[in-house]
Amino acid sequence: KWIQMQIDDKICLHRKYKLETIKFLLYFVNEVIRLSEEMDHHPEILISHTDTTITLFTHDLNDVTDRDILMSKKIDEIFEDINVIKFGR
């Protein structure tokens, strides 16, 4: 689940994703980066082995906006796509 939290002077949306394999991690991160380019809205992405933590906020405002909420939903869809790929084999 996405949680809203304050980090320093920013209000952010924050979520940790656990991927099963490096292959799924690469797919996930690549798709998030592609989405960020498409939306011209760039999250902070922290990778630790197969865990990925994503932090969203609107840099100009240091706060969460509708754009962040929309992006969080699209990132969740990318993560759900991995389950379709995983169980479709």
MOPAC internal coordinates of N, CA, C and O (Angstrom, degrees):
PM7 1SCF
backbone

  N    0.0000 0     0.00 0     0.00 0    0    0    0
  C    1.4587 1     0.00 0     0.00 0    1    0    0
  C    1.5221 1   109.85 1     0.00 0    2    1    0
  O    1.2310 1   121.43 1   -35.89 1    3    2    1
  N    1.3165 1   114.88 1   144.11 1    3    2    1
  C    1.4566 1   121.13 1   173.54 1    5    3    2
  C    1.5223 1   107.90 1   -74.97 1    6    5    3
  O    1.2310 1   121.03 1   -42.62 1    7    6    5
  N    1.3179 1   115.64 1   137.38 1    7    6    5
  C    1.4585 1   119.67 1   174.15 1    9    7    6
  C    1.5265 1   108.26 1  -121.79 1   10    9    7
  O    1.2310 1   121.59 1   -34.16 1   11   10    9
  N    1.3121 1   114.57 1   145.84 1   11   10    9
  C    1.4546 1   119.00 1   174.85 1   13   11   10
  C    1.5181 1   107.42 1   -94.28 1   14   13   11
  O    1.2310 1   120.83 1   -47.90 1   15   14   13
  N    1.3214 1   116.02 1   132.10 1   15   14   13
  C    1.4539 1   119.63 1  -177.55 1   17   15   14
  C    1.5205 1   110.16 1  -148.85 1   18   17   15
  O    1.2310 1   121.26 1   -18.43 1   19   18   17
  N    1.3040 1   115.19 1   161.57 1   19   18   17
  C    1.4513 1   120.19 1   175.98 1   21   19   18
  C    1.5185 1   108.63 1  -101.63 1   22   21   19
  O    1.2310 1   121.00 1   -51.00 1   23   22   21
  N    1.3311 1   115.69 1   129.00 1   23   22   21
  C    1.4598 1   122.36 1   175.71 1   25   23   22
  C    1.5301 1   105.55 1  -124.34 1   26   25   23
  O    1.2310 1   120.96 1   -66.85 1   27   26   25
  N    1.3143 1   115.76 1   113.15 1   27   26   25
  C    1.4577 1   121.54 1  -174.16 1   29   27   26
  C    1.5285 1   108.78 1    55.27 1   30   29   27
  O    1.2310 1   120.12 1    60.52 1   31   30   29
  N    1.3294 1   117.38 1  -119.48 1   31   30   29
  C    1.4680 1   120.10 1  -177.59 1   33   31   30
  C    1.5260 1   112.56 1   -99.95 1   34   33   31
  O    1.2310 1   120.18 1  -164.68 1   35   34   33
  N    1.3407 1   117.26 1    15.32 1   35   34   33
  C    1.4592 1   121.65 1  -175.83 1   37   35   34
  C    1.5247 1   111.09 1  -114.03 1   38   37   35
  O    1.2310 1   121.15 1   -38.68 1   39   38   37
  N    1.3287 1   115.41 1   141.32 1   39   38   37
  C    1.4630 1   121.38 1   166.95 1   41   39   38
  C    1.5247 1   105.42 1   -97.08 1   42   41   39
  O    1.2310 1   120.26 1   -53.02 1   43   42   41
  N    1.3276 1   117.11 1   126.98 1   43   42   41
  C    1.4607 1   122.00 1  -171.99 1   45   43   42
  C    1.5202 1   111.82 1  -132.33 1   46   45   43
  O    1.2310 1   121.67 1   -19.99 1   47   46   45
  N    1.3306 1   114.41 1   160.01 1   47   46   45
  C    1.4565 1   122.09 1   163.78 1   49   47   46
  C    1.5197 1   105.64 1   -99.82 1   50   49   47
  O    1.2310 1   120.94 1   -41.04 1   51   50   49
  N    1.3262 1   115.81 1   138.96 1   51   50   49
  C    1.4611 1   120.02 1  -170.96 1   53   51   50
  C    1.5293 1   108.09 1  -141.76 1   54   53   51
  O    1.2310 1   121.03 1   -46.74 1   55   54   53
  N    1.3291 1   115.63 1   133.26 1   55   54   53
  C    1.4645 1   119.16 1   177.01 1   57   55   54
  C    1.5170 1   110.18 1  -150.89 1   58   57   55
  O    1.2310 1   121.49 1   -36.65 1   59   58   57
  N    1.3308 1   114.75 1   143.35 1   59   58   57
  C    1.4619 1   121.89 1   176.05 1   61   59   58
  C    1.5230 1   108.76 1  -108.39 1   62   61   59
  O    1.2310 1   120.97 1   -47.36 1   63   62   61
  N    1.3209 1   115.75 1   132.64 1   63   62   61
  C    1.4645 1   122.20 1   177.23 1   65   63   62
  C    1.5182 1   108.28 1  -115.44 1   66   65   63
  O    1.2310 1   120.74 1   -44.57 1   67   66   65
  N    1.3178 1   116.20 1   135.43 1   67   66   65
  C    1.4640 1   121.10 1   175.79 1   69   67   66
  C    1.5224 1   107.03 1  -109.50 1   70   69   67
  O    1.2310 1   120.97 1   -61.44 1   71   70   69
  N    1.3252 1   115.75 1   118.56 1   71   70   69
  C    1.4527 1   121.88 1   179.21 1   73   71   70
  C    1.5183 1   108.71 1  -101.50 1   74   73   71
  O    1.2310 1   120.79 1   -31.82 1   75   74   73
  N    1.3199 1   116.10 1   148.18 1   75   74   73
  C    1.4760 1   119.85 1  -176.04 1   77   75   74
  C    1.5139 1   114.02 1   -72.67 1   78   77   75
  O    1.2310 1   120.78 1   142.65 1   79   78   77
  N    1.3207 1   116.11 1   -37.35 1   79   78   77
  C    1.4695 1   119.65 1  -174.88 1   81   79   78
  C    1.5268 1   109.75 1  -136.95 1   82   81   79
  O    1.2310 1   121.33 1   -14.91 1   83   82   81
  N    1.3144 1   115.06 1   165.09 1   83   82   81
  C    1.4702 1   120.62 1   175.31 1   85   83   82
  C    1.5300 1   109.77 1   -62.73 1   86   85   83
  O    1.2310 1   119.97 1   143.88 1   87   86   85
  N    1.3139 1   117.67 1   -36.12 1   87   86   85
  C    1.4741 1   121.39 1   178.45 1   89   87   86
  C    1.5331 1   110.14 1   -58.90 1   90   89   87
  O    1.2310 1   120.01 1   134.08 1   91   90   89
  N    1.3258 1   117.58 1   -45.92 1   91   90   89
  C    1.4690 1   120.79 1   178.51 1   93   91   90
  C    1.5296 1   111.06 1   -68.05 1   94   93   91
  O    1.2310 1   120.55 1   142.61 1   95   94   93
  N    1.3280 1   116.55 1   -37.39 1   95   94   93
  C    1.4633 1   120.50 1   177.01 1   97   95   94
  C    1.5289 1   110.31 1   -60.45 1   98   97   95
  O    1.2310 1   120.17 1   133.19 1   99   98   97
  N    1.3188 1   117.28 1   -46.81 1   99   98   97
  C    1.4641 1   121.21 1   179.62 1  101   99   98
  C    1.5221 1   111.36 1   -61.10 1  102  101   99
  O    1.2310 1   120.49 1   135.67 1  103  102  101
  N    1.3267 1   116.67 1   -44.33 1  103  102  101
  C    1.4602 1   120.43 1   177.72 1  105  103  102
  C    1.5303 1   110.15 1   -59.19 1  106  105  103
  O    1.2310 1   120.81 1   131.26 1  107  106  105
  N    1.3158 1   116.07 1   -48.74 1  107  106  105
  C    1.4589 1   122.03 1  -177.26 1  109  107  106
  C    1.5299 1   111.32 1   -60.34 1  110  109  107
  O    1.2310 1   120.45 1   128.07 1  111  110  109
  N    1.3160 1   116.75 1   -51.93 1  111  110  109
  C    1.4661 1   120.47 1  -177.39 1  113  111  110
  C    1.5296 1   110.71 1   -64.47 1  114  113  111
  O    1.2310 1   119.95 1   138.04 1  115  114  113
  N    1.3177 1   117.71 1   -41.96 1  115  114  113
  C    1.4643 1   120.22 1   177.92 1  117  115  114
  C    1.5209 1   111.60 1   -60.33 1  118  117  115
  O    1.2310 1   120.51 1   138.01 1  119  118  117
  N    1.3175 1   116.64 1   -41.99 1  119  118  117
  C    1.4675 1   120.00 1   179.49 1  121  119  118
  C    1.5274 1   111.67 1   -68.54 1  122  121  119
  O    1.2310 1   120.06 1   142.67 1  123  122  121
  N    1.3236 1   117.49 1   -37.33 1  123  122  121
  C    1.4703 1   120.38 1   176.93 1  125  123  122
  C    1.5261 1   109.85 1   -64.98 1  126  125  123
  O    1.2310 1   120.14 1   138.47 1  127  126  125
  N    1.3189 1   117.35 1   -41.53 1  127  126  125
  C    1.4667 1   120.44 1   177.89 1  129  127  126
  C    1.5310 1   110.41 1   -64.73 1  130  129  127
  O    1.2310 1   120.12 1   137.23 1  131  130  129
  N    1.3130 1   117.37 1   -42.77 1  131  130  129
  C    1.4664 1   120.83 1   177.43 1  133  131  130
  C    1.5291 1   110.28 1   -59.39 1  134  133  131
  O    1.2310 1   120.80 1   134.81 1  135  134  133
  N    1.3392 1   116.07 1   -45.19 1  135  134  133
  C    1.4605 1   121.08 1   177.68 1  137  135  134
  C    1.5235 1   111.25 1   -61.18 1  138  137  135
  O    1.2310 1   120.34 1   137.97 1  139  138  137
  N    1.3102 1   116.95 1   -42.03 1  139  138  137
  C    1.4700 1   120.05 1  -178.48 1  141  139  138
  C    1.5315 1   111.00 1   -64.07 1  142  141  139
  O    1.2310 1   120.40 1   143.77 1  143  142  141
  N    1.3184 1   116.85 1   -36.23 1  143  142  141
  C    1.4695 1   120.05 1   176.09 1  145  143  142
  C    1.5253 1   110.56 1   -68.32 1  146  145  143
  O    1.2310 1   121.05 1   136.98 1  147  146  145
  N    1.3283 1   115.59 1   -43.02 1  147  146  145
  C    1.4651 1   121.10 1   179.94 1  149  147  146
  C    1.5356 1   111.04 1   -61.30 1  150  149  147
  O    1.2310 1   120.53 1   139.09 1  151  150  149
  N    1.3293 1   116.59 1   -40.91 1  151  150  149
  C    1.4676 1   121.19 1  -178.02 1  153  151  150
  C    1.5322 1   112.52 1   -89.56 1  154  153  151
  O    1.2310 1   120.43 1   172.47 1  155  154  153
  N    1.3285 1   116.79 1    -7.53 1  155  154  153
  C    1.4636 1   122.37 1  -174.40 1  157  155  154
  C    1.5316 1   110.25 1    50.82 1  158  157  155
  O    1.2310 1   122.12 1  -131.64 1  159  158  157
  N    1.3231 1   113.55 1    48.36 1  159  158  157
  C    1.4680 1   122.23 1  -177.73 1  161  159  158
  C    1.5251 1   106.39 1  -147.25 1  162  161  159
  O    1.2310 1   120.39 1   -65.63 1  163  162  161
  N    1.3214 1   116.85 1   114.37 1  163  162  161
  C    1.4642 1   120.32 1  -165.06 1  165  163  162
  C    1.5339 1   111.83 1  -113.48 1  166  165  163
  O    1.2310 1   120.69 1   -66.22 1  167  166  165
  N    1.3297 1   116.28 1   113.78 1  167  166  165
  C    1.4662 1   120.51 1   179.46 1  169  167  166
  C    1.5226 1   111.26 1   -78.91 1  170  169  167
  O    1.2310 1   121.52 1   -15.20 1  171  170  169
  N    1.3124 1   114.70 1   164.80 1  171  170  169
  C    1.4626 1   120.29 1   168.63 1  173  171  170
  C    1.5203 1   106.34 1   -86.62 1  174  173  171
  O    1.2310 1   120.80 1   -48.83 1  175  174  173
  N    1.3231 1   116.07 1   131.17 1  175  174  173
  C    1.4656 1   121.98 1  -177.80 1  177  175  174
  C    1.5211 1   108.08 1  -124.08 1  178  177  175
  O    1.2310 1   120.86 1   -58.01 1  179  178  177
  N    1.3145 1   115.97 1   121.99 1  179  178  177
  C    1.4600 1   121.76 1   177.51 1  181  179  178
  C    1.5274 1   107.57 1  -115.34 1  182  181  179
  O    1.2310 1   120.85 1   -52.86 1  183  182  181
  N    1.3251 1   115.97 1   127.14 1  183  182  181
  C    1.4627 1   120.94 1  -178.44 1  185  183  182
  C    1.5258 1   109.13 1  -115.53 1  186  185  183
  O    1.2310 1   121.12 1   -49.60 1  187  186  185
  N    1.3217 1   115.46 1   130.40 1  187  186  185
  C    1.4570 1   121.95 1   174.87 1  189  187  186
  C    1.5266 1   107.04 1  -135.73 1  190  189  187
  O    1.2310 1   121.19 1   -77.40 1  191  190  189
  N    1.3212 1   115.33 1   102.60 1  191  190  189
  C    1.4651 1   123.57 1  -174.47 1  193  191  190
  C    1.5265 1   109.25 1    54.84 1  194  193  191
  O    1.2310 1   119.05 1    69.46 1  195  194  193
  N    1.3368 1   119.41 1  -110.54 1  195  194  193
  C    1.4675 1   119.48 1   179.69 1  197  195  194
  C    1.5270 1   112.10 1  -106.16 1  198  197  195
  O    1.2310 1   120.27 1  -167.28 1  199  198  197
  N    1.3163 1   117.10 1    12.72 1  199  198  197
  C    1.4746 1   121.08 1   174.39 1  201  199  198
  C    1.5210 1   108.91 1   -99.77 1  202  201  199
  O    1.2310 1   121.00 1   -40.25 1  203  202  201
  N    1.3022 1   115.70 1   139.75 1  203  202  201
  C    1.4545 1   121.17 1   176.92 1  205  203  202
  C    1.5170 1   108.53 1  -130.26 1  206  205  203
  O    1.2310 1   120.73 1   -51.03 1  207  206  205
  N    1.3195 1   116.21 1   128.97 1  207  206  205
  C    1.4583 1   121.71 1   177.07 1  209  207  206
  C    1.5219 1   107.52 1  -111.93 1  210  209  207
  O    1.2310 1   121.07 1   -51.04 1  211  210  209
  N    1.3265 1   115.56 1   128.96 1  211  210  209
  C    1.4580 1   120.91 1  -179.12 1  213  211  210
  C    1.5202 1   108.90 1  -117.83 1  214  213  211
  O    1.2310 1   121.43 1   -45.76 1  215  214  213
  N    1.3202 1   114.87 1   134.24 1  215  214  213
  C    1.4549 1   122.22 1   177.75 1  217  215  214
  C    1.5246 1   108.07 1  -123.20 1  218  217  215
  O    1.2310 1   121.44 1   -53.03 1  219  218  217
  N    1.3202 1   114.86 1   126.97 1  219  218  217
  C    1.4662 1   122.00 1  -179.08 1  221  219  218
  C    1.5152 1   110.25 1  -118.06 1  222  221  219
  O    1.2310 1   120.63 1   -43.29 1  223  222  221
  N    1.3102 1   116.39 1   136.71 1  223  222  221
  C    1.4603 1   122.72 1   169.40 1  225  223  222
  C    1.5180 1   107.18 1  -165.90 1  226  225  223
  O    1.2310 1   120.73 1   -20.37 1  227  226  225
  N    1.3037 1   116.20 1   159.63 1  227  226  225
  C    1.4586 1   120.67 1   178.27 1  229  227  226
  C    1.5189 1   107.69 1   -89.88 1  230  229  227
  O    1.2310 1   121.11 1   -66.19 1  231  230  229
  N    1.3137 1   115.48 1   113.81 1  231  230  229
  C    1.4667 1   122.38 1  -171.62 1  233  231  230
  C    1.5290 1   112.84 1   -58.12 1  234  233  231
  O    1.2310 1   119.93 1   140.61 1  235  234  233
  N    1.3257 1   117.74 1   -39.39 1  235  234  233
  C    1.4756 1   120.54 1  -178.32 1  237  235  234
  C    1.5199 1   112.28 1   -62.26 1  238  237  235
  O    1.2310 1   120.89 1   149.23 1  239  238  237
  N    1.3352 1   115.91 1   -30.77 1  239  238  237
  C    1.4671 1   120.64 1  -174.85 1  241  239  238
  C    1.5263 1   113.40 1  -108.78 1  242  241  239
  O    1.2310 1   120.48 1   166.91 1  243  242  241
  N    1.3332 1   116.68 1   -13.09 1  243  242  241
  C    1.4732 1   121.06 1  -172.68 1  245  243  242
  C    1.5224 1   110.75 1    53.17 1  246  245  243
  O    1.2310 1   121.28 1  -138.44 1  247  246  245
  N    1.3188 1   115.16 1    41.56 1  247  246  245
  C    1.4621 1   121.23 1  -177.03 1  249  247  246
  C    1.5248 1   109.08 1  -151.28 1  250  249  247
  O    1.2310 1   120.84 1   -11.78 1  251  250  249
  N    1.3123 1   116.01 1   168.22 1  251  250  249
  C    1.4629 1   122.97 1   178.01 1  253  251  250
  C    1.5260 1   108.71 1   -86.40 1  254  253  251
  O    1.2310 1   121.17 1   -46.32 1  255  254  253
  N    1.3309 1   115.38 1   133.68 1  255  254  253
  C    1.4595 1   121.02 1   177.18 1  257  255  254
  C    1.5325 1   109.35 1  -124.43 1  258  257  255
  O    1.2310 1   120.81 1    -2.79 1  259  258  257
  N    1.3258 1   116.06 1   177.21 1  259  258  257
  C    1.4683 1   121.07 1   177.57 1  261  259  258
  C    1.5252 1   110.93 1   -57.12 1  262  261  259
  O    1.2310 1   120.65 1   146.28 1  263  262  261
  N    1.2999 1   116.37 1   -33.72 1  263  262  261
  C    1.4673 1   120.88 1   179.55 1  265  263  262
  C    1.5350 1   111.06 1   -63.07 1  266  265  263
  O    1.2310 1   120.41 1   140.19 1  267  266  265
  N    1.3184 1   116.81 1   -39.81 1  267  266  265
  C    1.4640 1   120.61 1   177.44 1  269  267  266
  C    1.5233 1   111.08 1   -66.44 1  270  269  267
  O    1.2310 1   120.85 1   138.98 1  271  270  269
  N    1.3146 1   115.97 1   -41.02 1  271  270  269
  C    1.4639 1   120.41 1   179.85 1  273  271  270
  C    1.5254 1   110.09 1   -64.29 1  274  273  271
  O    1.2310 1   120.42 1   136.24 1  275  274  273
  N    1.3398 1   116.81 1   -43.76 1  275  274  273
  C    1.4659 1   120.62 1   177.54 1  277  275  274
  C    1.5302 1   110.59 1   -61.00 1  278  277  275
  O    1.2310 1   120.79 1   135.42 1  279  278  277
  N    1.3149 1   116.10 1   -44.58 1  279  278  277
  C    1.4614 1   119.20 1  -179.59 1  281  279  278
  C    1.5243 1   111.21 1   -64.74 1  282  281  279
  O    1.2310 1   119.87 1   141.41 1  283  282  281
  N    1.3205 1   117.86 1   -38.59 1  283  282  281
  C    1.4718 1   120.47 1   179.13 1  285  283  282
  C    1.5302 1   110.28 1   -60.88 1  286  285  283
  O    1.2310 1   120.35 1   140.41 1  287  286  285
  N    1.3258 1   116.94 1   -39.59 1  287  286  285
  C    1.4702 1   120.16 1   178.39 1  289  287  286
  C    1.5155 1   111.24 1   -66.30 1  290  289  287
  O    1.2310 1   120.53 1   140.08 1  291  290  289
  N    1.3203 1   116.59 1   -39.92 1  291  290  289
  C    1.4681 1   120.22 1   179.23 1  293  291  290
  C    1.5351 1   110.91 1   -68.24 1  294  293  291
  O    1.2310 1   120.11 1   144.05 1  295  294  293
  N    1.3195 1   117.39 1   -35.95 1  295  294  293
  C    1.4680 1   120.37 1   176.67 1  297  295  294
  C    1.5271 1   110.08 1   -65.77 1  298  297  295
  O    1.2310 1   120.35 1   140.13 1  299  298  297
  N    1.3259 1   116.93 1   -39.87 1  299  298  297
  C    1.4682 1   120.15 1   175.41 1  301  299  298
  C    1.5262 1   110.96 1   -60.32 1  302  301  299
  O    1.2310 1   120.23 1   141.57 1  303  302  301
  N    1.3268 1   117.16 1   -38.43 1  303  302  301
  C    1.4723 1   121.12 1   178.30 1  305  303  302
  C    1.5318 1   110.27 1   -63.97 1  306  305  303
  O    1.2310 1   120.32 1   140.00 1  307  306  305
  N    1.3156 1   116.99 1   -40.00 1  307  306  305
  C    1.4697 1   120.53 1   177.07 1  309  307  306
  C    1.5334 1   109.31 1   -60.81 1  310  309  307
  O    1.2310 1   120.67 1   135.01 1  311  310  309
  N    1.3216 1   116.32 1   -44.99 1  311  310  309
  C    1.4629 1   120.58 1   179.67 1  313  311  310
  C    1.5352 1   110.43 1   -62.27 1  314  313  311
  O    1.2310 1   120.29 1   137.83 1  315  314  313
  N    1.3206 1   117.06 1   -42.17 1  315  314  313
  C    1.4675 1   120.52 1   178.38 1  317  315  314
  C    1.5230 1   111.60 1   -64.75 1  318  317  315
  O    1.2310 1   120.00 1   146.56 1  319  318  317
  N    1.3372 1   117.61 1   -33.44 1  319  318  317
  C    1.4660 1   121.13 1   176.51 1  321  319  318
  C    1.5221 1   111.08 1   -58.89 1  322  321  319
  O    1.2310 1   120.31 1   147.11 1  323  322  321
  N    1.3114 1   117.02 1   -32.89 1  323  322  321
  C    1.4651 1   120.55 1   179.37 1  325  323  322
  C    1.5266 1   109.78 1   -63.85 1  326  325  323
  O    1.2310 1   120.00 1   142.29 1  327  326  325
  N    1.3210 1   117.61 1   -37.71 1  327  326  325
  C    1.4693 1   120.03 1   177.01 1  329  327  326
  C    1.5216 1   110.96 1   -65.06 1  330  329  327
  O    1.2310 1   120.09 1   144.07 1  331  330  329
  N    1.3275 1   117.44 1   -35.93 1  331  330  329
  C    1.4658 1   120.57 1   176.92 1  333  331  330
  C    1.5232 1   109.63 1   -65.40 1  334  333  331
  O    1.2310 1   120.83 1   135.65 1  335  334  333
  N    1.3326 1   116.02 1   -44.35 1  335  334  333
  C    1.4783 1   120.50 1   178.52 1  337  335  334
  C    1.5314 1   109.98 1   -63.00 1  338  337  335
  O    1.2310 1   121.03 1   134.70 1  339  338  337
  N    1.3312 1   115.64 1   -45.30 1  339  338  337
  C    1.4617 1   121.44 1  -175.90 1  341  339  338
  C    1.5281 1   110.90 1   -62.23 1  342  341  339
  O    1.2310 1   120.43 1   134.76 1  343  342  341
  N    1.3260 1   116.78 1   -45.24 1  343  342  341
  C    1.4763 1   119.56 1  -175.94 1  345  343  342
  C    1.5082 1   112.64 1   -88.17 1  346  345  343
  O    1.2310 1   120.33 1   172.49 1  347  346  345
  N    1.3299 1   116.97 1    -7.51 1  347  346  345
  C    1.4567 1   120.46 1   178.66 1  349  347  346
  C    1.5100 1   113.89 1   -86.79 1  350  349  347
  O    1.2310 1   120.60 1   176.07 1  351  350  349
  N    1.3443 1   116.46 1    -3.93 1  351  350  349
  C    1.4621 1   118.68 1  -178.02 1  353  351  350
  C    1.5059 1   111.81 1   -78.40 1  354  353  351
  O    1.2310 1   120.10 1   180.00 1  355  354  353

